[in-house]
């Protein structure tokens, strides 16, 4: 694996510094459930 691999750089992301996406998108309808949670159709 290369030293500049995207997977390696993901460990360095401070998730607490990311903006809360609530209010950015309008969730229109639930279209299904996936392994990681619910999947929505959205309008921006």
The first five atom37 places (N, CA, C, CB, O) and aatype in JSON, in Angstrom:
{
  "aatype": [20, 20, 20, 20, 20, 20, 20, 20, 20, 20, 20, 20, 20, 20, 20, 20, 20, 20, 20, 20, 20, 20, 20, 20, 20, 20, 20, 20, 20, 20, 20, 20, 20, 20, 20, 20, 20, 20, 20, 20, 20, 20, 20, 20],
  "atom_mask": [
    [1, 1, 1, 1, 1],
    [1, 1, 1, 1, 1],
    [1, 1, 1, 1, 1],
    [1, 1, 1, 1, 1],
    [1, 1, 1, 1, 1],
    [1, 1, 1, 1, 1],
    [1, 1, 1, 1, 1],
    [1, 1, 1, 1, 1],
    [1, 1, 1, 1, 1],
    [1, 1, 1, 1, 1],
    [1, 1, 1, 1, 1],
    [1, 1, 1, 1, 1],
    [1, 1, 1, 1, 1],
    [1, 1, 1, 1, 1],
    [1, 1, 1, 1, 1],
    [1, 1, 1, 1, 1],
    [1, 1, 1, 1, 1],
    [1, 1, 1, 1, 1],
    [1, 1, 1, 1, 1],
    [1, 1, 1, 1, 1],
    [1, 1, 1, 1, 1],
    [1, 1, 1, 1, 1],
    [1, 1, 1, 1, 1],
    [1, 1, 1, 1, 1],
    [1, 1, 1, 1, 1],
    [1, 1, 1, 1, 1],
    [1, 1, 1, 1, 1],
    [1, 1, 1, 1, 1],
    [1, 1, 1, 1, 1],
    [1, 1, 1, 1, 1],
    [1, 1, 1, 1, 1],
    [1, 1, 1, 1, 1],
    [1, 1, 1, 1, 1],
    [1, 1, 1, 1, 1],
    [1, 1, 1, 1, 1],
    [1, 1, 1, 1, 1],
    [1, 1, 1, 1, 1],
    [1, 1, 1, 1, 1],
    [1, 1, 1, 1, 1],
    [1, 1, 1, 1, 1],
    [1, 1, 1, 1, 1],
    [1, 1, 1, 1, 1],
    [1, 1, 1, 1, 1],
    [1, 1, 1, 1, 1]
  ],
  "atom_positions": [
    [[0.86, -1.19, 0.0], [0.0, 0.0, 0.0], [0.89, 1.24, 0.0], [-0.97, 0.01, 1.24], [1.86, 1.3, 0.75]],
    [[0.57, 2.2, -0.82], [1.36, 3.42, -0.92], [1.2, 4.28, 0.33], [0.95, 4.22, -2.16], [0.18, 4.21, 1.01]],
    [[2.2, 5.08, 0.62], [2.14, 5.92, 1.83], [1.12, 7.05, 1.71], [3.51, 6.51, 2.1], [0.67, 7.57, 2.73]],
    [[0.74, 7.43, 0.48], [-0.27, 8.47, 0.31], [-1.65, 7.88, 0.01], [0.14, 9.43, -0.82], [-2.49, 8.54, -0.61]],
    [[-1.88, 6.66, 0.43], [-3.14, 5.96, 0.2], [-4.31, 6.69, 0.85], [-3.06, 4.53, 0.72], [-4.19, 7.14, 1.99]],
    [[-5.45, 6.82, 0.15], [-6.63, 7.46, 0.74], [-7.08, 6.78, 2.03], [-7.78, 7.47, -0.26], [-7.52, 7.46, 2.95]],
    [[-6.99, 5.47, 2.1], [-7.4, 4.74, 3.31], [-6.57, 5.17, 4.51], [-7.29, 3.23, 3.1], [-7.09, 5.29, 5.62]],
    [[-5.31, 5.38, 4.31], [-4.44, 5.8, 5.4], [-4.78, 7.23, 5.85], [-2.97, 5.71, 4.98], [-4.77, 7.52, 7.04]],
    [[-5.08, 8.12, 4.91], [-5.38, 9.5, 5.26], [-6.72, 9.63, 5.98], [-5.37, 10.37, 4.01], [-6.93, 10.61, 6.69]],
    [[-7.64, 8.68, 5.8], [-8.92, 8.72, 6.5], [-8.74, 8.66, 8.01], [-9.82, 7.58, 6.04], [-9.56, 9.2, 8.75]],
    [[-7.69, 8.03, 8.48], [-7.42, 7.94, 9.91], [-7.09, 9.31, 10.5], [-6.27, 6.97, 10.17], [-7.2, 9.5, 11.72]],
    [[-6.7, 10.25, 9.67], [-6.29, 11.57, 10.14], [-7.43, 12.59, 10.14], [-5.17, 12.07, 9.3], [-7.21, 13.73, 10.55]],
    [[-8.63, 12.21, 9.7], [-9.76, 13.15, 9.64], [-10.36, 13.32, 11.03], [-10.83, 12.66, 8.64], [-10.68, 12.33, 11.7]],
    [[-10.51, 14.55, 11.46], [-11.15, 14.85, 12.74], [-12.65, 14.96, 12.5], [-10.57, 16.18, 13.38], [-13.13, 16.02, 12.09]],
    [[-13.4, 13.88, 12.75], [-14.83, 13.86, 12.47], [-15.6, 14.89, 13.29], [-15.39, 12.49, 12.74], [-16.64, 15.37, 12.85]],
    [[-15.1, 15.24, 14.46], [-15.8, 16.23, 15.29], [-15.72, 17.63, 14.68], [-15.2, 16.24, 16.7], [-16.49, 18.51, 15.06]],
    [[-14.79, 17.85, 13.75], [-14.65, 19.16, 13.11], [-15.57, 19.32, 11.9], [-13.21, 19.37, 12.69], [-15.7, 20.42, 11.37]],
    [[-16.2, 18.23, 11.45], [-17.08, 18.31, 10.29], [-18.42, 18.92, 10.66], [-17.28, 16.92, 9.68], [-18.91, 18.72, 11.78]],
    [[-19.03, 19.66, 9.73], [-20.33, 20.29, 9.97], [-21.42, 19.23, 10.05], [-20.66, 21.3, 8.86], [-21.35, 18.2, 9.39]],
    [[-22.43, 19.5, 10.86], [-23.61, 18.65, 10.95], [-24.43, 18.86, 9.68], [-24.46, 18.97, 12.24], [-24.78, 19.99, 9.37]],
    [[-24.76, 17.79, 8.94], [-25.49, 17.96, 7.69], [-26.98, 18.29, 7.87], [-25.36, 16.72, 6.88], [-27.66, 18.58, 6.89]],
    [[-27.48, 18.25, 9.09], [-28.89, 18.57, 9.33], [-29.17, 19.99, 8.86], [-29.25, 18.41, 10.84], [-28.43, 20.91, 9.2]],
    [[-30.22, 20.17, 8.09], [-30.57, 21.48, 7.58], [-29.97, 21.8, 6.22], [-30.16, 22.51, 8.55], [-30.43, 22.73, 5.56]],
    [[-28.97, 21.07, 5.8], [-28.37, 21.29, 4.49], [-29.21, 20.63, 3.41], [-26.92, 20.75, 4.45], [-29.39, 21.17, 2.32]],
    [[-29.73, 19.45, 3.71], [-30.51, 18.67, 2.76], [-31.94, 18.51, 3.24], [-29.87, 17.31, 2.52], [-32.19, 18.44, 4.44]],
    [[-32.86, 18.45, 2.31], [-34.26, 18.14, 2.62], [-34.48, 16.68, 2.25], [-35.25, 19.11, 1.85], [-34.4, 16.32, 1.07]],
    [[-34.78, 15.84, 3.24], [-35.02, 14.43, 2.99], [-36.46, 14.28, 2.51], [-34.76, 13.56, 4.25], [-37.4, 14.6, 3.24]],
    [[-36.62, 13.78, 1.29], [-37.93, 13.73, 0.65], [-38.67, 12.45, 1.01], [-37.78, 13.84, -0.84], [-39.84, 12.5, 1.38]],
    [[-38.0, 11.3, 0.89], [-38.66, 10.04, 1.21], [-37.63, 8.97, 1.52], [-39.57, 9.59, 0.06], [-36.51, 9.0, 1.02]],
    [[-38.03, 8.03, 2.35], [-37.21, 6.87, 2.67], [-37.32, 5.9, 1.51], [-37.63, 6.21, 4.02], [-38.43, 5.49, 1.16]],
    [[-36.2, 5.51, 0.91], [-36.24, 4.59, -0.23], [-35.76, 3.2, 0.13], [-35.4, 5.14, -1.36], [-35.93, 2.27, -0.67]],
    [[-35.16, 3.03, 1.3], [-34.72, 1.7, 1.7], [-33.85, 1.74, 2.94], [-33.98, 1.02, 0.59], [-33.56, 2.8, 3.48]],
    [[-33.46, 0.56, 3.36], [-32.55, 0.41, 4.5], [-31.32, -0.32, 4.03], [-33.23, -0.33, 5.68], [-31.42, -1.33, 3.33]],
    [[-30.16, 0.17, 4.4], [-28.92, -0.46, 4.02], [-28.16, -0.97, 5.23], [-28.05, 0.51, 3.23], [-28.64, -0.86, 6.36]],
    [[-27.01, -1.52, 4.99], [-26.17, -2.05, 6.05], [-25.8, -0.97, 7.06], [-24.9, -2.67, 5.46], [-25.7, -1.25, 8.26]],
    [[-25.61, 0.25, 6.59], [-25.17, 1.34, 7.45], [-26.3, 2.28, 7.86], [-24.11, 2.13, 6.77], [-26.05, 3.33, 8.45]],
    [[-27.54, 1.92, 7.56], [-28.67, 2.75, 7.99], [-29.69, 2.97, 6.89], [-28.17, 4.07, 8.48], [-29.71, 2.26, 5.89]],
    [[-30.52, 3.96, 7.1], [-31.59, 4.26, 6.17], [-31.08, 5.06, 4.97], [-32.72, 5.02, 6.88], [-30.14, 5.84, 5.1]],
    [[-31.71, 4.85, 3.82], [-31.35, 5.54, 2.59], [-32.52, 6.43, 2.17], [-30.97, 4.53, 1.45], [-33.65, 5.95, 2.04]],
    [[-32.24, 7.72, 1.97], [-33.29, 8.69, 1.65], [-33.06, 9.31, 0.28], [-33.35, 9.77, 2.71], [-31.92, 9.46, -0.16]],
    [[-34.15, 9.67, -0.37], [-34.1, 10.55, -1.54], [-34.06, 11.96, -0.96], [-35.34, 10.33, -2.52], [-34.73, 12.23, 0.03]],
    [[-33.29, 12.85, -1.57], [-33.15, 14.2, -1.0], [-33.24, 15.27, -2.06], [-31.83, 14.32, -0.26], [-33.02, 15.02, -3.25]],
    [[-33.56, 16.46, -1.61], [-33.48, 17.68, -2.42], [-32.5, 18.6, -1.72], [-34.89, 18.36, -2.61], [-32.43, 18.63, -0.49]],
    [[-31.76, 19.35, -2.5], [-30.82, 20.29, -1.89], [-31.26, 21.69, -2.12], [-29.42, 20.09, -2.43], [-30.6, 22.63, -1.67]]
  ]
}
